[in-house]
Amino acid sequence: MAGRHRYLVALALAAALAGLWQADRQVLKTKQAAVPRDRLWVPEQVDAWHGKEIPVRPEDAALLPRTEILMRRYQIPGEPQALAVDLAAVSARDLSAFHNPDSCYRAAGWTILDKQPHKIDTGDPNAPILMERLLVEKDGVRVHVGYWYMTADGLAGGSERTHTSRLGVLLDALRWGGTRPATFFRVTTYATGGEIEAELRSAHFIRALLQSFRGNERGKNTEERRHTG
């Protein structure tokens, strides 16, 4: 009887270890899986703004493993550099891959002068852009910052709302089941010409950016219908 008991205990332990191994493999697979490249589609032309790639420094990329990073500077031709808008997009499946932007700014020597939740009307009452708005300063230079998180469905032009934090994306994942790819967006522009002007410029760009996402999805759907019709 004692031998049988030891056998059953050993069998149960082996099964538990196998389960832990499988769970660990699944977690590792999830952490290593970044959003497919087509999910990071961001137009080079956003309304009147034309974008140019900003090279991602290796040291910055090292701080954000398991992610896809895109950085671009958008500028209206003929306008000064001070009116440009910088966009950073970071996509991942693993929410722990995202960093808190507030902490990153403080670590880089910026002072956060103001932080407020903000909502940008997109024309669709069911899909406003919910975001965090910061005003940061360093060496006398003030920058207006807006950031938010969006699930892959929203990025593809869906009507899903955006989130102001990683928690919102996590709750989305729990609601739908499984781990859903998400993208963090950060839009920055100089506030040296006035904070209100910077906020309006940022909001105009963000609305146009979202319309580009939705337009891209409509175009893909039309193309799919054309090929399958």
C-alpha positions as protocol buffer text, in pm:
chain_id: "A"
residue {
  index: 1
  type: MET
  ca { x: 0 y: 0 z: 0 }
}
residue {
  index: 2
  type: ALA
  ca { x: 284 y: 236 z: 91 }
}
residue {
  index: 3
  type: GLY
  ca { x: 453 y: 167 z: -242 }
}
residue {
  index: 4
  type: ARG
  ca { x: 130 y: 241 z: -429 }
}
residue {
  index: 5
  type: HIS
  ca { x: 90 y: 565 z: -233 }
}
residue {
  index: 6
  type: ARG
  ca { x: 443 y: 676 z: -320 }
}
residue {
  index: 7
  type: TYR
  ca { x: 377 y: 592 z: -685 }
}
residue {
  index: 8
  type: LEU
  ca { x: 60 y: 802 z: -691 }
}
residue {
  index: 9
  type: VAL
  ca { x: 237 y: 1093 z: -521 }
}
residue {
  index: 10
  type: ALA
  ca { x: 524 y: 1073 z: -771 }
}
residue {
  index: 11
  type: LEU
  ca { x: 275 y: 1058 z: -1059 }
}
residue {
  index: 12
  type: ALA
  ca { x: 87 y: 1362 z: -928 }
}
residue {
  index: 13
  type: LEU
  ca { x: 414 y: 1552 z: -883 }
}
residue {
  index: 14
  type: ALA
  ca { x: 523 y: 1468 z: -1237 }
}
residue {
  index: 15
  type: ALA
  ca { x: 189 y: 1585 z: -1373 }
}
residue {
  index: 16
  type: ALA
  ca { x: 216 y: 1910 z: -1177 }
}
residue {
  index: 17
  type: LEU
  ca { x: 569 y: 1972 z: -1305 }
}
residue {
  index: 18
  type: ALA
  ca { x: 456 y: 1902 z: -1661 }
}
residue {
  index: 19
  type: GLY
  ca { x: 170 y: 2148 z: -1617 }
}
residue {
  index: 20
  type: LEU
  ca { x: 405 y: 2414 z: -1483 }
}
residue {
  index: 21
  type: TRP
  ca { x: 641 y: 2357 z: -1773 }
}
residue {
  index: 22
  type: GLN
  ca { x: 360 y: 2394 z: -2025 }
}
residue {
  index: 23
  type: ALA
  ca { x: 237 y: 2710 z: -1852 }
}
residue {
  index: 24
  type: ASP
  ca { x: 589 y: 2852 z: -1850 }
}
residue {
  index: 25
  type: ARG
  ca { x: 629 y: 2775 z: -2222 }
}
residue {
  index: 26
  type: GLN
  ca { x: 297 y: 2947 z: -2294 }
}
residue {
  index: 27
  type: VAL
  ca { x: 393 y: 3256 z: -2094 }
}
residue {
  index: 28
  type: LEU
  ca { x: 730 y: 3272 z: -2268 }
}
residue {
  index: 29
  type: LYS
  ca { x: 565 y: 3233 z: -2607 }
}
residue {
  index: 30
  type: THR
  ca { x: 322 y: 3513 z: -2525 }
}
residue {
  index: 31
  type: LYS
  ca { x: 598 y: 3743 z: -2405 }
}
residue {
  index: 32
  type: GLN
  ca { x: 808 y: 3682 z: -2716 }
}
residue {
  index: 33
  type: ALA
  ca { x: 521 y: 3734 z: -2959 }
}
residue {
  index: 34
  type: ALA
  ca { x: 504 y: 4094 z: -3071 }
}
residue {
  index: 35
  type: VAL
  ca { x: 219 y: 4233 z: -3278 }
}
residue {
  index: 36
  type: PRO
  ca { x: 250 y: 4134 z: -3646 }
}
residue {
  index: 37
  type: ARG
  ca { x: 410 y: 4406 z: -3855 }
}
residue {
  index: 38
  type: ASP
  ca { x: 89 y: 4490 z: -4041 }
}
residue {
  index: 39
  type: ARG
  ca { x: -66 y: 4586 z: -3705 }
}
residue {
  index: 40
  type: LEU
  ca { x: 194 y: 4861 z: -3681 }
}
residue {
  index: 41
  type: TRP
  ca { x: 77 y: 5023 z: -4002 }
}
residue {
  index: 42
  type: VAL
  ca { x: 91 y: 5399 z: -3954 }
}
residue {
  index: 43
  type: PRO
  ca { x: 49 y: 5628 z: -4256 }
}
residue {
  index: 44
  type: GLU
  ca { x: 334 y: 5854 z: -4363 }
}
residue {
  index: 45
  type: GLN
  ca { x: 78 y: 6116 z: -4465 }
}
residue {
  index: 46
  type: VAL
  ca { x: -168 y: 6226 z: -4196 }
}
residue {
  index: 47
  type: ASP
  ca { x: -393 y: 6501 z: -4328 }
}
residue {
  index: 48
  type: ALA
  ca { x: -150 y: 6785 z: -4417 }
}
residue {
  index: 49
  type: TRP
  ca { x: 137 y: 6638 z: -4212 }
}
residue {
  index: 50
  type: HIS
  ca { x: 411 y: 6440 z: -4383 }
}
residue {
  index: 51
  type: GLY
  ca { x: 604 y: 6197 z: -4164 }
}
residue {
  index: 52
  type: LYS
  ca { x: 971 y: 6101 z: -4163 }
}
residue {
  index: 53
  type: GLU
  ca { x: 1117 y: 5811 z: -3970 }
}
residue {
  index: 54
  type: ILE
  ca { x: 1307 y: 5882 z: -3649 }
}
residue {
  index: 55
  type: PRO
  ca { x: 1570 y: 5609 z: -3597 }
}
residue {
  index: 56
  type: VAL
  ca { x: 1514 y: 5412 z: -3277 }
}
residue {
  index: 57
  type: ARG
  ca { x: 1835 y: 5409 z: -3073 }
}
residue {
  index: 58
  type: PRO
  ca { x: 1958 y: 5062 z: -2972 }
}
residue {
  index: 59
  type: GLU
  ca { x: 1960 y: 5164 z: -2604 }
}
residue {
  index: 60
  type: ASP
  ca { x: 1594 y: 5269 z: -2630 }
}
residue {
  index: 61
  type: ALA
  ca { x: 1498 y: 4947 z: -2806 }
}
residue {
  index: 62
  type: ALA
  ca { x: 1676 y: 4751 z: -2532 }
}
residue {
  index: 63
  type: LEU
  ca { x: 1447 y: 4911 z: -2274 }
}
residue {
  index: 64
  type: LEU
  ca { x: 1140 y: 4781 z: -2458 }
}
residue {
  index: 65
  type: PRO
  ca { x: 1201 y: 4414 z: -2541 }
}
residue {
  index: 66
  type: ARG
  ca { x: 924 y: 4203 z: -2698 }
}
residue {
  index: 67
  type: THR
  ca { x: 784 y: 4507 z: -2877 }
}
residue {
  index: 68
  type: GLU
  ca { x: 759 y: 4666 z: -3221 }
}
residue {
  index: 69
  type: ILE
  ca { x: 862 y: 5033 z: -3210 }
}
residue {
  index: 70
  type: LEU
  ca { x: 789 y: 5301 z: -3467 }
}
residue {
  index: 71
  type: MET
  ca { x: 889 y: 5666 z: -3429 }
}
residue {
  index: 72
  type: ARG
  ca { x: 810 y: 5937 z: -3680 }
}
residue {
  index: 73
  type: ARG
  ca { x: 815 y: 6316 z: -3701 }
}
residue {
  index: 74
  type: TYR
  ca { x: 524 y: 6479 z: -3882 }
}
residue {
  index: 75
  type: GLN
  ca { x: 549 y: 6826 z: -4025 }
}
residue {
  index: 76
  type: ILE
  ca { x: 335 y: 7038 z: -4255 }
}
residue {
  index: 77
  type: PRO
  ca { x: 552 y: 7145 z: -4552 }
}
residue {
  index: 78
  type: GLY
  ca { x: 667 y: 7503 z: -4511 }
}
residue {
  index: 79
  type: GLU
  ca { x: 595 y: 7522 z: -4139 }
}
residue {
  index: 80
  type: PRO
  ca { x: 874 y: 7561 z: -3881 }
}
residue {
  index: 81
  type: GLN
  ca { x: 1015 y: 7267 z: -3686 }
}
residue {
  index: 82
  type: ALA
  ca { x: 858 y: 7406 z: -3368 }
}
residue {
  index: 83
  type: LEU
  ca { x: 514 y: 7312 z: -3505 }
}
residue {
  index: 84
  type: ALA
  ca { x: 608 y: 6952 z: -3584 }
}
residue {
  index: 85
  type: VAL
  ca { x: 436 y: 6658 z: -3415 }
}
residue {
  index: 86
  type: ASP
  ca { x: 632 y: 6352 z: -3301 }
}
residue {
  index: 87
  type: LEU
  ca { x: 460 y: 6014 z: -3289 }
}
residue {
  index: 88
  type: ALA
  ca { x: 583 y: 5706 z: -3104 }
}
residue {
  index: 89
  type: ALA
  ca { x: 397 y: 5376 z: -3141 }
}
residue {
  index: 90
  type: VAL
  ca { x: 491 y: 5070 z: -2936 }
}
residue {
  index: 91
  type: SER
  ca { x: 306 y: 4742 z: -2997 }
}
residue {
  index: 92
  type: ALA
  ca { x: 313 y: 4421 z: -2795 }
}
residue {
  index: 93
  type: ARG
  ca { x: 107 y: 4133 z: -2662 }
}
residue {
  index: 94
  type: ASP
  ca { x: 273 y: 4132 z: -2322 }
}
residue {
  index: 95
  type: LEU
  ca { x: 147 y: 4429 z: -2119 }
}
residue {
  index: 96
  type: SER
  ca { x: 455 y: 4419 z: -1898 }
}
residue {
  index: 97
  type: ALA
  ca { x: 653 y: 4528 z: -2205 }
}
residue {
  index: 98
  type: PHE
  ca { x: 496 y: 4875 z: -2181 }
}
residue {
  index: 99
  type: HIS
  ca { x: 654 y: 5136 z: -1955 }
}
residue {
  index: 100
  type: ASN
  ca { x: 482 y: 5412 z: -1761 }
}
residue {
  index: 101
  type: PRO
  ca { x: 551 y: 5730 z: -1965 }
}
residue {
  index: 102
  type: ASP
  ca { x: 541 y: 5949 z: -1654 }
}
residue {
  index: 103
  type: SER
  ca { x: 826 y: 5756 z: -1494 }
}
residue {
  index: 104
  type: CYS
  ca { x: 1025 y: 5766 z: -1818 }
}
residue {
  index: 105
  type: TYR
  ca { x: 997 y: 6145 z: -1839 }
}
residue {
  index: 106
  type: ARG
  ca { x: 1103 y: 6190 z: -1477 }
}
residue {
  index: 107
  type: ALA
  ca { x: 1397 y: 5954 z: -1524 }
}
residue {
  index: 108
  type: ALA
  ca { x: 1508 y: 6159 z: -1825 }
}
residue {
  index: 109
  type: GLY
  ca { x: 1511 y: 6480 z: -1620 }
}
residue {
  index: 110
  type: TRP
  ca { x: 1176 y: 6625 z: -1726 }
}
residue {
  index: 111
  type: THR
  ca { x: 942 y: 6789 z: -1476 }
}
residue {
  index: 112
  type: ILE
  ca { x: 572 y: 6707 z: -1508 }
}
residue {
  index: 113
  type: LEU
  ca { x: 395 y: 7041 z: -1466 }
}
residue {
  index: 114
  type: ASP
  ca { x: 45 y: 6910 z: -1528 }
}
residue {
  index: 115
  type: LYS
  ca { x: -134 y: 6580 z: -1585 }
}
residue {
  index: 116
  type: GLN
  ca { x: -500 y: 6546 z: -1674 }
}
residue {
  index: 117
  type: PRO
  ca { x: -725 y: 6282 z: -1828 }
}
residue {
  index: 118
  type: HIS
  ca { x: -846 y: 6407 z: -2163 }
}
residue {
  index: 119
  type: LYS
  ca { x: -1109 y: 6308 z: -2418 }
}
residue {
  index: 120
  type: ILE
  ca { x: -1092 y: 6393 z: -2788 }
}
residue {
  index: 121
  type: ASP
  ca { x: -1415 y: 6387 z: -2986 }
}
residue {
  index: 122
  type: THR
  ca { x: -1380 y: 6185 z: -3308 }
}
residue {
  index: 123
  type: GLY
  ca { x: -1727 y: 6245 z: -3447 }
}
residue {
  index: 124
  type: ASP
  ca { x: -1839 y: 5903 z: -3324 }
}
residue {
  index: 125
  type: PRO
  ca { x: -2007 y: 5937 z: -2980 }
}
residue {
  index: 126
  type: ASN
  ca { x: -1930 y: 5570 z: -2911 }
}
residue {
  index: 127
  type: ALA
  ca { x: -1558 y: 5595 z: -2989 }
}
residue {
  index: 128
  type: PRO
  ca { x: -1392 y: 5901 z: -2836 }
}
residue {
  index: 129
  type: ILE
  ca { x: -1018 y: 5895 z: -2777 }
}
residue {
  index: 130
  type: LEU
  ca { x: -956 y: 5863 z: -2403 }
}
residue {
  index: 131
  type: MET
  ca { x: -602 y: 5966 z: -2321 }
}
residue {
  index: 132
  type: GLU
  ca { x: -369 y: 6119 z: -2065 }
}
residue {
  index: 133
  type: ARG
  ca { x: -242 y: 6470 z: -2128 }
}
residue {
  index: 134
  type: LEU
  ca { x: 88 y: 6590 z: -1983 }
}
residue {
  index: 135
  type: LEU
  ca { x: 273 y: 6918 z: -1984 }
}
residue {
  index: 136
  type: VAL
  ca { x: 644 y: 6857 z: -1924 }
}
residue {
  index: 137
  type: GLU
  ca { x: 940 y: 7092 z: -1901 }
}
residue {
  index: 138
  type: LYS
  ca { x: 1317 y: 7058 z: -1918 }
}
residue {
  index: 139
  type: ASP
  ca { x: 1579 y: 7334 z: -1947 }
}
residue {
  index: 140
  type: GLY
  ca { x: 1307 y: 7590 z: -2010 }
}
residue {
  index: 141
  type: VAL
  ca { x: 1149 y: 7390 z: -2296 }
}
residue {
  index: 142
  type: ARG
  ca { x: 784 y: 7289 z: -2257 }
}
residue {
  index: 143
  type: VAL
  ca { x: 631 y: 6998 z: -2443 }
}
residue {
  index: 144
  type: HIS
  ca { x: 268 y: 6892 z: -2472 }
}
residue {
  index: 145
  type: VAL
  ca { x: 226 y: 6513 z: -2446 }
}
residue {
  index: 146
  type: GLY
  ca { x: -76 y: 6297 z: -2517 }
}
residue {
  index: 147
  type: TYR
  ca { x: -72 y: 5919 z: -2478 }
}
residue {
  index: 148
  type: TRP
  ca { x: -316 y: 5632 z: -2491 }
}
residue {
  index: 149
  type: TYR
  ca { x: -342 y: 5257 z: -2548 }
}
residue {
  index: 150
  type: MET
  ca { x: -547 y: 5092 z: -2819 }
}
residue {
  index: 151
  type: THR
  ca { x: -625 y: 4726 z: -2882 }
}
residue {
  index: 152
  type: ALA
  ca { x: -545 y: 4569 z: -3217 }
}
residue {
  index: 153
  type: ASP
  ca { x: -911 y: 4582 z: -3323 }
}
residue {
  index: 154
  type: GLY
  ca { x: -924 y: 4954 z: -3255 }
}
residue {
  index: 155
  type: LEU
  ca { x: -596 y: 5005 z: -3437 }
}
residue {
  index: 156
  type: ALA
  ca { x: -741 y: 4825 z: -3738 }
}
residue {
  index: 157
  type: GLY
  ca { x: -1022 y: 5077 z: -3754 }
}
residue {
  index: 158
  type: GLY
  ca { x: -1271 y: 4916 z: -3519 }
}
residue {
  index: 159
  type: SER
  ca { x: -1495 y: 5113 z: -3289 }
}
residue {
  index: 160
  type: GLU
  ca { x: -1334 y: 4994 z: -2967 }
}
residue {
  index: 161
  type: ARG
  ca { x: -1248 y: 5272 z: -2728 }
}
residue {
  index: 162
  type: THR
  ca { x: -898 y: 5364 z: -2630 }
}
residue {
  index: 163
  type: HIS
  ca { x: -752 y: 5332 z: -2280 }
}
residue {
  index: 164
  type: THR
  ca { x: -554 y: 5572 z: -2064 }
}
residue {
  index: 165
  type: SER
  ca { x: -357 y: 5295 z: -1894 }
}
residue {
  index: 166
  type: ARG
  ca { x: -240 y: 4936 z: -1928 }
}
residue {
  index: 167
  type: LEU
  ca { x: -511 y: 4836 z: -1680 }
}
residue {
  index: 168
  type: GLY
  ca { x: -780 y: 4920 z: -1934 }
}
residue {
  index: 169
  type: VAL
  ca { x: -620 y: 4693 z: -2192 }
}
residue {
  index: 170
  type: LEU
  ca { x: -588 y: 4416 z: -1932 }
}
residue {
  index: 171
  type: LEU
  ca { x: -957 y: 4445 z: -1840 }
}
residue {
  index: 172
  type: ASP
  ca { x: -1038 y: 4428 z: -2211 }
}
residue {
  index: 173
  type: ALA
  ca { x: -838 y: 4106 z: -2235 }
}
residue {
  index: 174
  type: LEU
  ca { x: -1020 y: 3957 z: -1935 }
}
residue {
  index: 175
  type: ARG
  ca { x: -1354 y: 4056 z: -2082 }
}
residue {
  index: 176
  type: TRP
  ca { x: -1286 y: 3897 z: -2420 }
}
residue {
  index: 177
  type: GLY
  ca { x: -1064 y: 3615 z: -2299 }
}
residue {
  index: 178
  type: GLY
  ca { x: -699 y: 3560 z: -2385 }
}
residue {
  index: 179
  type: THR
  ca { x: -425 y: 3815 z: -2446 }
}
residue {
  index: 180
  type: ARG
  ca { x: -507 y: 4082 z: -2701 }
}
residue {
  index: 181
  type: PRO
  ca { x: -238 y: 4274 z: -2888 }
}
residue {
  index: 182
  type: ALA
  ca { x: -225 y: 4642 z: -2798 }
}
residue {
  index: 183
  type: THR
  ca { x: -40 y: 4952 z: -2912 }
}
residue {
  index: 184
  type: PHE
  ca { x: 76 y: 5244 z: -2701 }
}
residue {
  index: 185
  type: PHE
  ca { x: 64 y: 5581 z: -2878 }
}
residue {
  index: 186
  type: ARG
  ca { x: 243 y: 5897 z: -2769 }
}
residue {
  index: 187
  type: VAL
  ca { x: 204 y: 6229 z: -2950 }
}
residue {
  index: 188
  type: THR
  ca { x: 431 y: 6519 z: -2853 }
}
residue {
  index: 189
  type: THR
  ca { x: 463 y: 6875 z: -2977 }
}
residue {
  index: 190
  type: TYR
  ca { x: 639 y: 7187 z: -2851 }
}
residue {
  index: 191
  type: ALA
  ca { x: 432 y: 7418 z: -2631 }
}
residue {
  index: 192
  type: THR
  ca { x: 667 y: 7715 z: -2664 }
}
residue {
  index: 193
  type: GLY
  ca { x: 411 y: 7899 z: -2877 }
}
residue {
  index: 194
  type: GLY
  ca { x: 140 y: 7848 z: -2616 }
}
residue {
  index: 195
  type: GLU
  ca { x: -14 y: 7551 z: -2439 }
}
residue {
  index: 196
  type: ILE
  ca { x: -359 y: 7596 z: -2593 }
}
residue {
  index: 197
  type: GLU
  ca { x: -215 y: 7608 z: -2944 }
}
residue {
  index: 198
  type: ALA
  ca { x: -10 y: 7295 z: -2875 }
}
residue {
  index: 199
  type: GLU
  ca { x: -317 y: 7113 z: -2742 }
}
residue {
  index: 200
  type: LEU
  ca { x: -526 y: 7207 z: -3047 }
}
residue {
  index: 201
  type: ARG
  ca { x: -247 y: 7103 z: -3284 }
}
residue {
  index: 202
  type: SER
  ca { x: -211 y: 6769 z: -3105 }
}
residue {
  index: 203
  type: ALA
  ca { x: -587 y: 6704 z: -3108 }
}
residue {
  index: 204
  type: HIS
  ca { x: -611 y: 6785 z: -3480 }
}
residue {
  index: 205
  type: PHE
  ca { x: -331 y: 6542 z: -3560 }
}
residue {
  index: 206
  type: ILE
  ca { x: -475 y: 6265 z: -3340 }
}
residue {
  index: 207
  type: ARG
  ca { x: -820 y: 6292 z: -3501 }
}
residue {
  index: 208
  type: ALA
  ca { x: -663 y: 6274 z: -3847 }
}
residue {
  index: 209
  type: LEU
  ca { x: -451 y: 5976 z: -3741 }
}
residue {
  index: 210
  type: LEU
  ca { x: -754 y: 5781 z: -3621 }
}
residue {
  index: 211
  type: GLN
  ca { x: -939 y: 5861 z: -3944 }
}
residue {
  index: 212
  type: SER
  ca { x: -641 y: 5723 z: -4135 }
}
residue {
  index: 213
  type: PHE
  ca { x: -665 y: 5395 z: -3942 }
}
residue {
  index: 214
  type: ARG
  ca { x: -1035 y: 5365 z: -4018 }
}
residue {
  index: 215
  type: GLY
  ca { x: -984 y: 5461 z: -4380 }
}
residue {
  index: 216
  type: ASN
  ca { x: -716 y: 5195 z: -4416 }
}
residue {
  index: 217
  type: GLU
  ca { x: -949 y: 4930 z: -4274 }
}
residue {
  index: 218
  type: ARG
  ca { x: -1232 y: 5034 z: -4508 }
}
residue {
  index: 219
  type: GLY
  ca { x: -991 y: 5012 z: -4800 }
}
residue {
  index: 220
  type: LYS
  ca { x: -877 y: 4664 z: -4698 }
}
residue {
  index: 221
  type: ASN
  ca { x: -1237 y: 4547 z: -4661 }
}
residue {
  index: 222
  type: THR
  ca { x: -1324 y: 4682 z: -5006 }
}
residue {
  index: 223
  type: GLU
  ca { x: -1021 y: 4508 z: -5158 }
}
residue {
  index: 224
  type: GLU
  ca { x: -1113 y: 4179 z: -4989 }
}
residue {
  index: 225
  type: ARG
  ca { x: -1470 y: 4200 z: -5121 }
}
residue {
  index: 226
  type: ARG
  ca { x: -1338 y: 4275 z: -5470 }
}
residue {
  index: 227
  type: HIS
  ca { x: -1118 y: 3964 z: -5466 }
}
residue {
  index: 228
  type: THR
  ca { x: -1381 y: 3735 z: -5311 }
}
residue {
  index: 229
  type: GLY
  ca { x: -1684 y: 3872 z: -5492 }
}
